[in-house]
Amino acid sequence: MALQLYGFWRSLAAYRVRAALKLKGLPFVEHSVNLLAGEQHDPAYLKINPQGAVPALVVDGLSRPLFQSMAILDYLDHAHPTPALMPADPVDRSRVLALAHLCASDGHPLVVPRVRNYLQNTLQLDEATRNTWLQHFTMQALLAYERALSLDPRPGAYSHGDQVTVADLCLASQVVGAKLFGCTDFSGTPQVMSIFNALMKLDALQSSLPQNQPGAPK
Amino acid sequence: MALQLYGFWRSLAAYRVRAALKLKGLPFVEHSVNLLAGEQHDPAYLKINPQGAVPALVVDGLSRPLFQSMAILDYLDHAHPTPALMPADPVDRSRVLALAHLCASDGHPLVVPRVRNYLQNTLQLDEATRNTWLQHFTMQALLAYERALSLDPRPGAYSHGDQVTVADLCLASQVVGAKLFGCTDFSGTPQVMSIFNALMKLDALQSSLPQNQPGAPK
């Protein structure tokens, strides 16, 4: 049976995994978990992903679904190593993971639904204040990414040469988020945007975009 | 020359790396970057860690310091594989990484200094409201961890058997954070606390604790 991805059109973390599955040419079906309707908190879904979030990946033959996007990507890269999303050299791996985590572990967690809900419902912040939050922390990650690229430049179209890595998947999801949240000034992140534009020429990343998924607004 | 860790006594992410270095028996010297005084934003330090955060690790022979705790741990486990902090099997690796990221990528990023500063200085939230935030998101991660353990239990003293993994390092840092932030009700996380108590019997984890570092208040 094909791999089963639990995702949502708008999820930036699901985007990373969707794009990785396509890059590796792995067939999958996607089940939508409507995060805006709170379906991720459904007790039945919590048995699939105990965190109450997307993505989760059901793999035939495994006793449990996989969850957490970076952990799923690590699995995919070990179980289906071609094309590799991580370099083999330990130092290169660490560089790629550090870039990835700038987005996945420090930018994105500040803009997920549970945080947006807390800002709105618990702290009762108005929309403008919430949007400033989303834009601030999203751009902070991209600016750190830009500084990291400047300090440790590499030749090639993407973040780590001419091979797409998990860093690129995380960069792409972070830029997509920036656009969703209404960020418009990317003048401080020219290398990031150059990589993003190169990535958008790849069908795996383009066709995986939130706005190209079923359920997305036209 | 010994490894050089840029850390801070209070940093939960530096705690993970400090404990890993000790578990692996790797000699290191630690430089304190006073996060409370804003030293992480110093231009000279930004050249060491472009994110303006700790930890960073300087390794002899590498052109650049490593940064981001999970990326540093990945490097250490590849460069110094004994004792291993990650299982070899791809499915086990993914389980361990998912647990780790529940803390490192979804709990911890919500309580770091830059977020605390934003809550205080930009949103002008009072101390009680800020503390509720810190406790809420810290416990949310531990409760998700507990659910994950319940859905996919394994024998052994720690999160993944009787070998300490990166999941345990992240669990330990998350529980330490919970205590720093004044969480007192751990009745919903019995397995988490059992693992934490087992980990605290290990000198590498005990001696690495924030309160046991130079600069910590007595």
Interface residues (C-beta under 8 A of the other chain):
Chain A: L46 K47 P50 Q51 G52 A53 L62 S63 R64 L66 F67 Q68 M70 A71 I72 D74 Y75 H78 A79 P90 V91 R93 S94 R95 V96 L97 A98 A100 H101 L102 A104 S105 D106 P109 L110 V112 R114 V115 Y118 L123 L125 T129 W133 H136 F137 Q140 A144 R147 A148 S150 L151 D152
Chain B: L46 K47 P50 Q51 G52 A53 L62 S63 R64 L66 F67 Q68 M70 A71 I72 D74 Y75 H78 A79 P90 V91 R93 S94 R95 V96 L97 A98 A100 H101 L102 A104 S105 D106 P109 L110 V112 R114 V115 Y118 L123 L125 T129 W133 H136 F137 Q140 A144 R147 A148 S150 L151 D152
